[in-house]
């Protein structure tokens, strides 16, 4: 085995070779080009035959290639650090040939669509005030305890904390459901991902037809106007459609 490998980024539909510039992963200015079979291409670059750690510099280099390709093509993203430990292209061609129908069908599904991401986070002070305004029992108990010695009201203060926590869970679910219900009719598919951090209400990805993007943008803006005093909306696009297709290609099995 030689010490040179081929790094795989994504699959596109294109007949003939195409180049994307010296932007390959690994910091060596390797050119990004295609390996072709019929009307399908794997976008690749030469690389050292190694496994790339999921560090920011490597993930960014991988993403930059996808972004460049997406300027011209719909893509099937391939899992990060998929690399053939040989510079021989025949193994990759064999996989393209063997999986041609599968890849072609997936590309058809992704054609003319893009992934848009949305993260929604509760604003701490406004959401707490919203809870007090909405839940009379919490507000009444809090007002009753306001003049008491905190040492003597320890149990009641703990009870308020529990009541607020339950109310927050309920309100967050309501917000999340309302946002998803407003956006789902505009999307081909929706993927709700795990949340992180106590105040995150929603972490979702939407597969959108290109012609629906303007309408989707307007819907996000309307939600921001409706909830902007309570929630922070972080809206990102256009993303590689990792949430809807992320190819795992086994280069070991030939």
N, C-alpha and C positions, 0 to 999 in steps of 0.2 A: 504493500500500500504506500502511495506517495504521501507527502505531507500537505498536499493541496486538496481542498474540498470545494464543493459547490453549495452555496447557501440559497435556500428557497424562500421567497417572500409571498408570492400569491400567484393565482392563475387568472388569465384574462382570455377573452375571445378576440383573436386577431390572426390573420393569415400572413405568414412571412415574418421575418425578423424585425425587431425594433430595439432601439437603445434608449436608455434613460439617463446616461451620464455617469461620471466617476463618483457615485454616491454610495457605494457598497458598505456594508457593515464591517467593522474592524479597523477603521481609520487608515486604510492603505490606499484609498482612492480607487478601489476596484470598480470597473465599469459594471453597470447593471444592464443586463440584456435578456433576451428570451431564448428558451429552448422550445422548439415548435413541433406540434403533431397535428396534422390537418388544420382546423381553424382554432385550435387551443394553443396557448403558450404558458409556460411556467416562467415567471420573472425571477431571475437568479443573479448572483455575482460569484466570482471566484472568492475563496476564503481559505484561511488556514483551517486545517481539518481539526476542529476543536468544538467544544460545547461552550456557547456564550452564556455567561451568567446574566440573570435578569436584573442588571444594574441600569441606572438611568441612561448612561451613555450608550449602552447597547440597545435598550428599548427605544430610545429616541432615534437612533440610526435606522433601526428596522421600520419604525413608524414613518420616518421621512421618505423612505423609498415608497411605501404604500401611498402616502399623500401625493407623491409625484406621479405615480401610475394612475391614481384616481382622477387626476386632471383630465385624462383622456378615456379611461375605461372603467366599466364596472368590474369589481374584483371579487375573487374568493380568497380571503386571507388564509395563509398557512401558519400554523402554530409557530411562535417565536422559537428560534434556535433549531430549526429543522435543517440539517446539513448532511450532505452526502460526503462521506470520508474518502472520496476519490474525485479526481477531476474528470473522470470518464462520464460522459453524458448519457450513455446507453441505458443505465439503470433508471434514470429519470424519464427517458423516452418510453421505456417499458411500462412504467407506472402510468404515464399519460395515455398510452395505448390501452392498457388493461382497464383503467377507470374512466375512459373517455365518456361513456354515456352518463355516468354519475356526475362528473364534472360539468358536462354540457348542460344537464338538467338543472344543476345548482346555479350555474351562470344565468340560465334563462330566468330562474326565479329572482335573481338579484338585478337583472337588467332594468335600468332606468329607476333604480331605487337607491336610497342612502340611509345610513343610520344616524339618528340624532339622539343625543343624550340629555337627560334632565335630572338634576339633583335639586331637591327642595329641603331647606333647613329652616327650622323654627327660630325666630328671633327671641332671645331669652326673656328680656323684660316685657316686650309687648305680649308674648304668648301667656306669660304669667298673669298680666293684667286682664287679658281676655278670659282666663279661667275664673278669676275673681269676679269679673263682671257677669259672667254667664251662670256660675254655680252659686246660688244664694246660700246654700248650706255651708259652703267653704268660707264665703265672705262673712257670714254671720258669726261663725265660730272664731274666725280670725279677729273680728272686731271685739268680740267678747273677751278674748285673751289679751288684747292690746295693752290693757292697763295692769295686767297681773305680773307678778314677779316670775321671770322665766324659769327659775328653779322650782317654783311651785306648780308651774303649768307645763312641766316637761312632758308628761304623758299626752296632754291635749295637743301640744305642738307637734309631737310625733304623729299623732292622728291626722293633723292638718297636712303634714308632709305626705302621708299615705293617700289621703283624699286627693291632693293635688296631682300626685303621680298617676292615680287611676284616671283622673279627669284628662290629664295630658295624653295618656294612651288612647282614650276614647276620641278626643279631639283630633289627634294625629291621624287616626284611622279614618275619621270623617274627611279630613283634608285630603288624604291620600286617595280615598275612593272618589271624591269629587273631581280631583285633577285627572285621575286615570279615566273616569267616565267622560270627561270633556274631550280628552285627546284620542281615545281609542277609535272613535269612528273615522278619524283622519288617517289612521295608520293601517298598514297591511298586517303587521305583527307588533306585539308589545312584549317586552321582557322586563319583569320587575326583579331587580337584583338585591342582594343583601345590603342592608343599611349599615353604616358605621358612624359611631358617635351618638351620644344620647339625643341630640336635637335633630338628627336627620329624619325627615318624614318620608321621603321617597327617593329612590335611586333607580331610574328606569331608562330603558333604551326603546326607541321606536323606529321601525322600518317604514320609511315613507317613500311614496312615489315622488319623483322629482317635481311633477306638476302640482303636487299637494303642499310643497314646502312653504309657499307664501301663506296659504291658508293656515297651516300648522303654526307658523310664526305668529300670525294674528291671534290664534287661540292661546298661545303661550303669553303673549302681551296682555290679553284680556284677563287671564288668570293672575298675572302679576298685578294688574290694576285692582282686581278683586281682593287679593290676599296680601298684597305687597307690604301692608303695614304690620303683618304678622309673620310672613314667610319670606325667605330669600330664595330666588330662583336662579340656578346656574344652568344655562342652556348651551349645549355644545353641539356643533355640527360643522362640516360633514365628517363622519368617522368611518373607519373601516368596519364592515358589518360583523365584527367579532361575536356579537351577541346572537347572531342569527345563522352564522356559518363560520366555523373555525376548523379548517382541515387539519387532521392529524395524519401525516403521511409517513408510513414506515419504510425507511430506506435501507433498513438492515435485512429485510426479507427478500429484497430483489423483486 
